[in-house]
Amino acid sequence: MARRNMSLMELSERIGITPANLSILKTGKGKAIRFSTLEALCHELHCQPADILEYSEDE
């Protein structure tokens, strides 16, 4: 988002999810993401899923 000079509000409007849900994803507190949301994020941010997702073991 920073590289694209895009606010959380602008991105949420572009991909069609609430700013609160996008904030949850941004802070890493989300437990799941729909493929359609992931696709929309990648489309708007011009990136690949691996650029925004990270796998970590549950503790």
PDB file of N, CA, C and O in Angstrom, chain B, residues numbered from 101:
ATOM      1  N   MET B 101       0.820  -1.180   0.000  1.00  0.00           N
ATOM      2  CA  MET B 101       0.000   0.000   0.000  1.00  0.00           C
ATOM      3  C   MET B 101       0.870   1.252   0.000  1.00  0.00           C
ATOM      4  O   MET B 101       0.578   2.221  -0.700  1.00  0.00           O
ATOM      5  N   ALA B 102       1.931   1.224   0.783  1.00  0.00           N
ATOM      6  CA  ALA B 102       2.805   2.394   0.873  1.00  0.00           C
ATOM      7  C   ALA B 102       3.462   2.687  -0.473  1.00  0.00           C
ATOM      8  O   ALA B 102       3.546   3.843  -0.890  1.00  0.00           O
ATOM      9  N   ARG B 103       3.926   1.641  -1.150  1.00  0.00           N
ATOM     10  CA  ARG B 103       4.560   1.844  -2.458  1.00  0.00           C
ATOM     11  C   ARG B 103       3.597   2.411  -3.485  1.00  0.00           C
ATOM     12  O   ARG B 103       4.013   3.073  -4.436  1.00  0.00           O
ATOM     13  N   ARG B 104       2.318   2.155  -3.297  1.00  0.00           N
ATOM     14  CA  ARG B 104       1.287   2.635  -4.231  1.00  0.00           C
ATOM     15  C   ARG B 104       0.632   3.931  -3.753  1.00  0.00           C
ATOM     16  O   ARG B 104      -0.280   4.447  -4.399  1.00  0.00           O
ATOM     17  N   ASN B 105       1.107   4.457  -2.608  1.00  0.00           N
ATOM     18  CA  ASN B 105       0.513   5.655  -2.017  1.00  0.00           C
ATOM     19  C   ASN B 105      -1.000   5.516  -1.896  1.00  0.00           C
ATOM     20  O   ASN B 105      -1.756   6.412  -2.273  1.00  0.00           O
ATOM     21  N   MET B 106      -1.425   4.371  -1.360  1.00  0.00           N
ATOM     22  CA  MET B 106      -2.838   4.058  -1.243  1.00  0.00           C
ATOM     23  C   MET B 106      -3.193   3.898   0.235  1.00  0.00           C
ATOM     24  O   MET B 106      -2.499   3.212   0.986  1.00  0.00           O
ATOM     25  N   SER B 107      -4.276   4.538   0.628  1.00  0.00           N
ATOM     26  CA  SER B 107      -4.726   4.432   2.015  1.00  0.00           C
ATOM     27  C   SER B 107      -5.516   3.142   2.201  1.00  0.00           C
ATOM     28  O   SER B 107      -5.974   2.525   1.240  1.00  0.00           O
ATOM     29  N   LEU B 108      -5.659   2.759   3.450  1.00  0.00           N
ATOM     30  CA  LEU B 108      -6.453   1.584   3.796  1.00  0.00           C
ATOM     31  C   LEU B 108      -7.891   1.760   3.307  1.00  0.00           C
ATOM     32  O   LEU B 108      -8.491   0.819   2.788  1.00  0.00           O
ATOM     33  N   MET B 109      -8.435   2.949   3.472  1.00  0.00           N
ATOM     34  CA  MET B 109      -9.805   3.240   3.048  1.00  0.00           C
ATOM     35  C   MET B 109      -9.941   3.112   1.531  1.00  0.00           C
ATOM     36  O   MET B 109     -10.902   2.515   1.045  1.00  0.00           O
ATOM     37  N   GLU B 110      -9.005   3.657   0.796  1.00  0.00           N
ATOM     38  CA  GLU B 110      -9.060   3.580  -0.665  1.00  0.00           C
ATOM     39  C   GLU B 110      -8.972   2.132  -1.141  1.00  0.00           C
ATOM     40  O   GLU B 110      -9.732   1.718  -2.017  1.00  0.00           O
ATOM     41  N   LEU B 111      -8.053   1.366  -0.572  1.00  0.00           N
ATOM     42  CA  LEU B 111      -7.910  -0.029  -0.963  1.00  0.00           C
ATOM     43  C   LEU B 111      -9.158  -0.824  -0.614  1.00  0.00           C
ATOM     44  O   LEU B 111      -9.612  -1.646  -1.409  1.00  0.00           O
ATOM     45  N   SER B 112      -9.713  -0.590   0.559  1.00  0.00           N
ATOM     46  CA  SER B 112     -10.923  -1.326   0.945  1.00  0.00           C
ATOM     47  C   SER B 112     -12.075  -1.038  -0.010  1.00  0.00           C
ATOM     48  O   SER B 112     -12.839  -1.943  -0.347  1.00  0.00           O
ATOM     49  N   GLU B 113     -12.206   0.203  -0.447  1.00  0.00           N
ATOM     50  CA  GLU B 113     -13.247   0.552  -1.413  1.00  0.00           C
ATOM     51  C   GLU B 113     -13.002  -0.138  -2.751  1.00  0.00           C
ATOM     52  O   GLU B 113     -13.939  -0.631  -3.379  1.00  0.00           O
ATOM     53  N   ARG B 114     -11.753  -0.175  -3.184  1.00  0.00           N
ATOM     54  CA  ARG B 114     -11.416  -0.776  -4.479  1.00  0.00           C
ATOM     55  C   ARG B 114     -11.663  -2.279  -4.512  1.00  0.00           C
ATOM     56  O   ARG B 114     -12.062  -2.818  -5.544  1.00  0.00           O
ATOM     57  N   ILE B 115     -11.427  -2.964  -3.382  1.00  0.00           N
ATOM     58  CA  ILE B 115     -11.583  -4.423  -3.399  1.00  0.00           C
ATOM     59  C   ILE B 115     -12.906  -4.890  -2.815  1.00  0.00           C
ATOM     60  O   ILE B 115     -13.233  -6.074  -2.887  1.00  0.00           O
ATOM     61  N   GLY B 116     -13.673  -3.963  -2.232  1.00  0.00           N
ATOM     62  CA  GLY B 116     -15.010  -4.307  -1.778  1.00  0.00           C
ATOM     63  C   GLY B 116     -15.096  -5.018  -0.438  1.00  0.00           C
ATOM     64  O   GLY B 116     -15.970  -5.862  -0.239  1.00  0.00           O
ATOM     65  N   ILE B 117     -14.194  -4.687   0.488  1.00  0.00           N
ATOM     66  CA  ILE B 117     -14.331  -5.196   1.860  1.00  0.00           C
ATOM     67  C   ILE B 117     -14.275  -4.010   2.808  1.00  0.00           C
ATOM     68  O   ILE B 117     -13.830  -2.926   2.432  1.00  0.00           O
ATOM     69  N   THR B 118     -14.723  -4.216   4.025  1.00  0.00           N
ATOM     70  CA  THR B 118     -14.763  -3.111   4.980  1.00  0.00           C
ATOM     71  C   THR B 118     -13.342  -2.736   5.423  1.00  0.00           C
ATOM     72  O   THR B 118     -12.447  -3.582   5.439  1.00  0.00           O
ATOM     73  N   PRO B 119     -13.147  -1.480   5.777  1.00  0.00           N
ATOM     74  CA  PRO B 119     -11.836  -1.073   6.312  1.00  0.00           C
ATOM     75  C   PRO B 119     -11.445  -1.880   7.547  1.00  0.00           C
ATOM     76  O   PRO B 119     -10.265  -2.166   7.752  1.00  0.00           O
ATOM     77  N   ALA B 120     -12.424  -2.247   8.367  1.00  0.00           N
ATOM     78  CA  ALA B 120     -12.124  -3.034   9.573  1.00  0.00           C
ATOM     79  C   ALA B 120     -11.573  -4.408   9.199  1.00  0.00           C
ATOM     80  O   ALA B 120     -10.597  -4.864   9.795  1.00  0.00           O
ATOM     81  N   ASN B 121     -12.188  -5.075   8.216  1.00  0.00           N
ATOM     82  CA  ASN B 121     -11.698  -6.391   7.797  1.00  0.00           C
ATOM     83  C   ASN B 121     -10.332  -6.286   7.130  1.00  0.00           C
ATOM     84  O   ASN B 121      -9.483  -7.156   7.324  1.00  0.00           O
ATOM     85  N   LEU B 122     -10.112  -5.244   6.357  1.00  0.00           N
ATOM     86  CA  LEU B 122      -8.808  -5.054   5.735  1.00  0.00           C
ATOM     87  C   LEU B 122      -7.749  -4.784   6.801  1.00  0.00           C
ATOM     88  O   LEU B 122      -6.616  -5.252   6.683  1.00  0.00           O
ATOM     89  N   SER B 123      -8.105  -4.045   7.821  1.00  0.00           N
ATOM     90  CA  SER B 123      -7.174  -3.771   8.915  1.00  0.00           C
ATOM     91  C   SER B 123      -6.775  -5.054   9.630  1.00  0.00           C
ATOM     92  O   SER B 123      -5.613  -5.228   9.997  1.00  0.00           O
ATOM     93  N   ILE B 124      -7.734  -5.949   9.826  1.00  0.00           N
ATOM     94  CA  ILE B 124      -7.447  -7.244  10.450  1.00  0.00           C
ATOM     95  C   ILE B 124      -6.441  -8.026   9.610  1.00  0.00           C
ATOM     96  O   ILE B 124      -5.513  -8.629  10.149  1.00  0.00           O
ATOM     97  N   LEU B 125      -6.624  -8.013   8.304  1.00  0.00           N
ATOM     98  CA  LEU B 125      -5.673  -8.697   7.425  1.00  0.00           C
ATOM     99  C   LEU B 125      -4.312  -8.020   7.474  1.00  0.00           C
ATOM    100  O   LEU B 125      -3.282  -8.692   7.529  1.00  0.00           O
ATOM    101  N   LYS B 126      -4.304  -6.699   7.456  1.00  0.00           N
ATOM    102  CA  LYS B 126      -3.052  -5.941   7.440  1.00  0.00           C
ATOM    103  C   LYS B 126      -2.223  -6.172   8.700  1.00  0.00           C
ATOM    104  O   LYS B 126      -0.995  -6.238   8.636  1.00  0.00           O
ATOM    105  N   THR B 127      -2.889  -6.295   9.839  1.00  0.00           N
ATOM    106  CA  THR B 127      -2.163  -6.470  11.095  1.00  0.00           C
ATOM    107  C   THR B 127      -1.791  -7.923  11.372  1.00  0.00           C
ATOM    108  O   THR B 127      -1.126  -8.218  12.365  1.00  0.00           O
ATOM    109  N   GLY B 128      -2.219  -8.831  10.495  1.00  0.00           N
ATOM    110  CA  GLY B 128      -1.865 -10.237  10.660  1.00  0.00           C
ATOM    111  C   GLY B 128      -2.746 -10.981  11.647  1.00  0.00           C
ATOM    112  O   GLY B 128      -2.410 -12.086  12.070  1.00  0.00           O
ATOM    113  N   LYS B 129      -3.870 -10.385  12.016  1.00  0.00           N
ATOM    114  CA  LYS B 129      -4.755 -11.020  12.993  1.00  0.00           C
ATOM    115  C   LYS B 129      -5.833 -11.881  12.346  1.00  0.00           C
ATOM    116  O   LYS B 129      -6.590 -12.557  13.043  1.00  0.00           O
ATOM    117  N   GLY B 130      -5.905 -11.861  11.031  1.00  0.00           N
ATOM    118  CA  GLY B 130      -6.905 -12.659  10.334  1.00  0.00           C
ATOM    119  C   GLY B 130      -6.573 -14.139  10.383  1.00  0.00           C
ATOM    120  O   GLY B 130      -5.403 -14.520  10.356  1.00  0.00           O
ATOM    121  N   LYS B 131      -7.591 -14.967  10.453  1.00  0.00           N
ATOM    122  CA  LYS B 131      -7.411 -16.414  10.492  1.00  0.00           C
ATOM    123  C   LYS B 131      -7.605 -17.050   9.113  1.00  0.00           C
ATOM    124  O   LYS B 131      -7.155 -18.170   8.872  1.00  0.00           O
ATOM    125  N   ALA B 132      -8.275 -16.331   8.215  1.00  0.00           N
ATOM    126  CA  ALA B 132      -8.561 -16.871   6.885  1.00  0.00           C
ATOM    127  C   ALA B 132      -8.768 -15.719   5.912  1.00  0.00           C
ATOM    128  O   ALA B 132      -9.036 -14.587   6.316  1.00  0.00           O
ATOM    129  N   ILE B 133      -8.638 -16.023   4.631  1.00  0.00           N
ATOM    130  CA  ILE B 133      -8.894 -15.042   3.587  1.00  0.00           C
ATOM    131  C   ILE B 133      -9.525 -15.760   2.406  1.00  0.00           C
ATOM    132  O   ILE B 133      -9.086 -16.846   2.027  1.00  0.00           O
ATOM    133  N   ARG B 134     -10.531 -15.170   1.837  1.00  0.00           N
ATOM    134  CA  ARG B 134     -11.160 -15.751   0.647  1.00  0.00           C
ATOM    135  C   ARG B 134     -10.236 -15.568  -0.543  1.00  0.00           C
ATOM    136  O   ARG B 134      -9.517 -14.575  -0.645  1.00  0.00           O
ATOM    137  N   PHE B 135     -10.268 -16.546  -1.440  1.00  0.00           N
ATOM    138  CA  PHE B 135      -9.450 -16.438  -2.644  1.00  0.00           C
ATOM    139  C   PHE B 135      -9.846 -15.213  -3.461  1.00  0.00           C
ATOM    140  O   PHE B 135      -8.989 -14.576  -4.072  1.00  0.00           O
ATOM    141  N   SER B 136     -11.125 -14.879  -3.477  1.00  0.00           N
ATOM    142  CA  SER B 136     -11.571 -13.701  -4.234  1.00  0.00           C
ATOM    143  C   SER B 136     -10.986 -12.418  -3.636  1.00  0.00           C
ATOM    144  O   SER B 136     -10.650 -11.489  -4.370  1.00  0.00           O
ATOM    145  N   THR B 137     -10.864 -12.366  -2.310  1.00  0.00           N
ATOM    146  CA  THR B 137     -10.256 -11.199  -1.659  1.00  0.00           C
ATOM    147  C   THR B 137      -8.768 -11.153  -1.946  1.00  0.00           C
ATOM    148  O   THR B 137      -8.222 -10.087  -2.229  1.00  0.00           O
ATOM    149  N   LEU B 138      -8.110 -12.293  -1.877  1.00  0.00           N
ATOM    150  CA  LEU B 138      -6.685 -12.366  -2.190  1.00  0.00           C
ATOM    151  C   LEU B 138      -6.430 -11.950  -3.633  1.00  0.00           C
ATOM    152  O   LEU B 138      -5.480 -11.219  -3.913  1.00  0.00           O
ATOM    153  N   GLU B 139      -7.267 -12.409  -4.536  1.00  0.00           N
ATOM    154  CA  GLU B 139      -7.135 -12.040  -5.951  1.00  0.00           C
ATOM    155  C   GLU B 139      -7.313 -10.534  -6.129  1.00  0.00           C
ATOM    156  O   GLU B 139      -6.549  -9.902  -6.858  1.00  0.00           O
ATOM    157  N   ALA B 140      -8.314  -9.960  -5.471  1.00  0.00           N
ATOM    158  CA  ALA B 140      -8.557  -8.523  -5.584  1.00  0.00           C
ATOM    159  C   ALA B 140      -7.395  -7.715  -5.017  1.00  0.00           C
ATOM    160  O   ALA B 140      -6.994  -6.708  -5.601  1.00  0.00           O
ATOM    161  N   LEU B 141      -6.850  -8.151  -3.880  1.00  0.00           N
ATOM    162  CA  LEU B 141      -5.689  -7.483  -3.295  1.00  0.00           C
ATOM    163  C   LEU B 141      -4.502  -7.510  -4.250  1.00  0.00           C
ATOM    164  O   LEU B 141      -3.863  -6.484  -4.483  1.00  0.00           O
ATOM    165  N   CYS B 142      -4.212  -8.672  -4.797  1.00  0.00           N
ATOM    166  CA  CYS B 142      -3.078  -8.805  -5.712  1.00  0.00           C
ATOM    167  C   CYS B 142      -3.283  -7.963  -6.970  1.00  0.00           C
ATOM    168  O   CYS B 142      -2.340  -7.368  -7.491  1.00  0.00           O
ATOM    169  N   HIS B 143      -4.506  -7.922  -7.445  1.00  0.00           N
ATOM    170  CA  HIS B 143      -4.811  -7.123  -8.639  1.00  0.00           C
ATOM    171  C   HIS B 143      -4.565  -5.641  -8.365  1.00  0.00           C
ATOM    172  O   HIS B 143      -3.897  -4.966  -9.148  1.00  0.00           O
ATOM    173  N   GLU B 144      -5.100  -5.140  -7.262  1.00  0.00           N
ATOM    174  CA  GLU B 144      -4.978  -3.713  -6.948  1.00  0.00           C
ATOM    175  C   GLU B 144      -3.562  -3.313  -6.567  1.00  0.00           C
ATOM    176  O   GLU B 144      -3.127  -2.202  -6.871  1.00  0.00           O
ATOM    177  N   LEU B 145      -2.838  -4.210  -5.903  1.00  0.00           N
ATOM    178  CA  LEU B 145      -1.481  -3.887  -5.452  1.00  0.00           C
ATOM    179  C   LEU B 145      -0.403  -4.334  -6.438  1.00  0.00           C
ATOM    180  O   LEU B 145       0.787  -4.108  -6.218  1.00  0.00           O
ATOM    181  N   HIS B 146      -0.838  -4.973  -7.531  1.00  0.00           N
ATOM    182  CA  HIS B 146       0.104  -5.449  -8.561  1.00  0.00           C
ATOM    183  C   HIS B 146       1.205  -6.302  -7.934  1.00  0.00           C
ATOM    184  O   HIS B 146       2.395  -6.018  -8.070  1.00  0.00           O
ATOM    185  N   CYS B 147       0.768  -7.359  -7.242  1.00  0.00           N
ATOM    186  CA  CYS B 147       1.714  -8.236  -6.559  1.00  0.00           C
ATOM    187  C   CYS B 147       1.253  -9.684  -6.681  1.00  0.00           C
ATOM    188  O   CYS B 147       0.223  -9.968  -7.292  1.00  0.00           O
ATOM    189  N   GLN B 148       2.013 -10.579  -6.103  1.00  0.00           N
ATOM    190  CA  GLN B 148       1.698 -11.998  -6.051  1.00  0.00           C
ATOM    191  C   GLN B 148       1.299 -12.354  -4.622  1.00  0.00           C
ATOM    192  O   GLN B 148       1.684 -11.651  -3.688  1.00  0.00           O
ATOM    193  N   PRO B 149       0.529 -13.443  -4.429  1.00  0.00           N
ATOM    194  CA  PRO B 149       0.137 -13.831  -3.072  1.00  0.00           C
ATOM    195  C   PRO B 149       1.307 -13.949  -2.104  1.00  0.00           C
ATOM    196  O   PRO B 149       1.185 -13.564  -0.941  1.00  0.00           O
ATOM    197  N   ALA B 150       2.421 -14.467  -2.559  1.00  0.00           N
ATOM    198  CA  ALA B 150       3.585 -14.628  -1.676  1.00  0.00           C
ATOM    199  C   ALA B 150       4.145 -13.287  -1.199  1.00  0.00           C
ATOM    200  O   ALA B 150       4.872 -13.237  -0.207  1.00  0.00           O
ATOM    201  N   ASP B 151       3.812 -12.214  -1.891  1.00  0.00           N
ATOM    202  CA  ASP B 151       4.265 -10.884  -1.476  1.00  0.00           C
ATOM    203  C   ASP B 151       3.521 -10.387  -0.245  1.00  0.00           C
ATOM    204  O   ASP B 151       4.011  -9.511   0.468  1.00  0.00           O
ATOM    205  N   ILE B 152       2.329 -10.948   0.010  1.00  0.00           N
ATOM    206  CA  ILE B 152       1.524 -10.448   1.125  1.00  0.00           C
ATOM    207  C   ILE B 152       1.175 -11.511   2.156  1.00  0.00           C
ATOM    208  O   ILE B 152       0.630 -11.186   3.211  1.00  0.00           O
ATOM    209  N   LEU B 153       1.478 -12.777   1.871  1.00  0.00           N
ATOM    210  CA  LEU B 153       1.183 -13.858   2.805  1.00  0.00           C
ATOM    211  C   LEU B 153       2.475 -14.441   3.358  1.00  0.00           C
ATOM    212  O   LEU B 153       3.499 -14.481   2.676  1.00  0.00           O
ATOM    213  N   GLU B 154       2.411 -14.886   4.593  1.00  0.00           N
ATOM    214  CA  GLU B 154       3.548 -15.548   5.213  1.00  0.00           C
ATOM    215  C   GLU B 154       3.037 -16.718   6.054  1.00  0.00           C
ATOM    216  O   GLU B 154       2.074 -16.576   6.807  1.00  0.00           O
ATOM    217  N   TYR B 155       3.680 -17.859   5.920  1.00  0.00           N
ATOM    218  CA  TYR B 155       3.298 -19.029   6.696  1.00  0.00           C
ATOM    219  C   TYR B 155       4.085 -19.050   7.999  1.00  0.00           C
ATOM    220  O   TYR B 155       5.293 -18.811   8.012  1.00  0.00           O
ATOM    221  N   SER B 156       3.391 -19.339   9.091  1.00  0.00           N
ATOM    222  CA  SER B 156       4.084 -19.537  10.366  1.00  0.00           C
ATOM    223  C   SER B 156       3.401 -20.663  11.121  1.00  0.00           C
ATOM    224  O   SER B 156       2.182 -20.820  11.040  1.00  0.00           O
ATOM    225  N   GLU B 157       4.175 -21.444  11.851  1.00  0.00           N
ATOM    226  CA  GLU B 157       3.647 -22.551  12.638  1.00  0.00           C
ATOM    227  C   GLU B 157       2.786 -22.019  13.768  1.00  0.00           C
ATOM    228  O   GLU B 157       3.113 -21.001  14.378  1.00  0.00           O
ATOM    229  N   ASP B 158       1.676 -22.713  14.050  1.00  0.00           N
ATOM    230  CA  ASP B 158       0.865 -22.369  15.218  1.00  0.00           C
ATOM    231  C   ASP B 158       1.625 -22.767  16.467  1.00  0.00           C
ATOM    232  O   ASP B 158       2.266 -23.817  16.511  1.00  0.00           O
ATOM    233  N   GLU B 159       1.548 -21.930  17.466  1.00  0.00           N
ATOM    234  CA  GLU B 159       2.261 -22.224  18.708  1.00  0.00           C
ATOM    235  C   GLU B 159       1.345 -22.794  19.741  1.00  0.00           C
ATOM    236  O   GLU B 159       1.781 -23.100  20.851  1.00  0.00           O
TER     237      GLU B 159
END
